[in-house]
Amino acid sequence: MTLQGLSFDIEDWYQLAGFRADGKLSEPSPRVDGCIERILDLCDEMGVKGTFFVLGLLAAARPHVVKRIAERGHEIASHSSRHRLVYSMSGEEFVDDIRESKCRLEDLSASAVVGFRAPEFSVRRLDHPCFEALAALGFRYDSSVFPVEVLRYGIPHAPRTPFVIATQAGSIVELPLATASLGRWRVPIAGGSHFRILPAAFITWAAKRAVARGESLIFYFHPYEFSRERLWLPGGFARNRSIGKHIALHNFATSRIASSLRALLRLYRFAPLRELAAQVV
């Protein structure tokens, strides 16, 4: 049976939304702990292990969270140190950021960190030097390529199934995010706002269609999607107004994420992404 990839981008909505609102980077909110615990409990309930791409900012402030994830048997991977977009950094800045993230996460998890996902999928081309840097730092796979064109990210003509990127520092496996084909259109179904906006029946139909063709599907979710509270920054209306669309989008249909994920987990065999990468020749 073809393996499907389950992943979570472990970052704190309140910290990153606060920075988006006023440029001030606060400590992660303790609320993220409860969200992550609910994710871990759901995985235990469904008997599945996944990959947790942990942001260095969160790992530094809440190291017990990283240890907890590792103790529950999940893969720890890097989501960068400071959530800076890859295309906004120089090559040296990128290497320093990722090396710091890798070392911190390996110390906390007591295991090798071999996977990376760029913040906001901010790798815009397949010949980007970040892939060589990742290979040189000892990463075995990346999962930053969204093979679709959307407003903020995507490489529309990238392969939709796992593939190998060769660099002068060695090869690295790319595990692209899940998409569906509708005629000549590619539709993102992997997670985020698309997963919440699209009907659950459509995502299930698209997944079955892809799996029937032997494709591996990579899905991703965030801690805030398991929140039991409405997402709203402290500081009153004025602070929240500046990112009103962002807040509305991230509050939309989050209540159905857990049930939709359970439905997917019942249909297919999911595994950490390092297991999928190991199958790519």
C-alpha positions, 0 to 999 in steps of 0.5 A: 500500500502506498504511504501517505504523509502526515505533517504538522507545522508547529508554530504559534499563531499568536506569536506570528500574527502579532508580528504581522500586526505590529512587527513585535515578536513576542514569546509563544503563547502557552495556548499552543501547548494545549493545541499540540497536546490535542494533536498528539492525542488524536494521533494516538487515538488513530494509531498514526505517527507524523512529522512535526516541523518545529519552528526554532522560536517555539522550540527555544521558548517551550523546549518541553513541547519538542521533547513531548512530541519526540517522546510520543514517537513522532519525527521532529523536523525543521521549520526554520529558526525565525520563520523568515521567508527563504527568498528574503534571506541571503545564502549565508543567512539561510545557512545560519538560520537552518543550522541553528534550528537543526542543532537546537531540535537535535539537542531537544529530541535526541534524534537526527533532524533530516527534514525541512519545510520552508515557512509559507512554502517560500521556495519559488524555484527548483534550482534555488540554492537552498537545496544545496545548502540543505544537502550540505547540512545533512538534510535528506529531504525537503517538503516545501514545494507546492506544485500549484500557483496561488497568491503567495507561493507555489511552483506551478510546473513542479512534479506532483509526486516525490522526486530527487533534486541533485546538487553539488553537495549531494541529492535531496528528496523533495516531497511536494504537497498534495494537489488535485487535478481538475482538467488543466487546473491544479487545486491545492488540497494539502492543508491550510485554508484550502483544506478548510474551504473546500468541501470534505467530500471533494478532498476525499474524492481527490485523494482517492483518485490520486492514490488510485494512480499510486501517488503519495499525498502529503498533508499538513496542519497547524496547532491553531486549527485544533484551538478551542478558542477563537483566534484573536490577538490581545490588545483590542480592536485596533490591533486586530483590525490591521490583520482582519482578513488574516484573522477571519481566514484563520478562524474559518471552519477550523472546528471541522479540521479534527473530524476531517483529519480523522476521516482521512486517517481511516482511509489510508496508511499515513507515516512520517515523511522520513519514511516516504523519503526513504522510498524515493530512489 
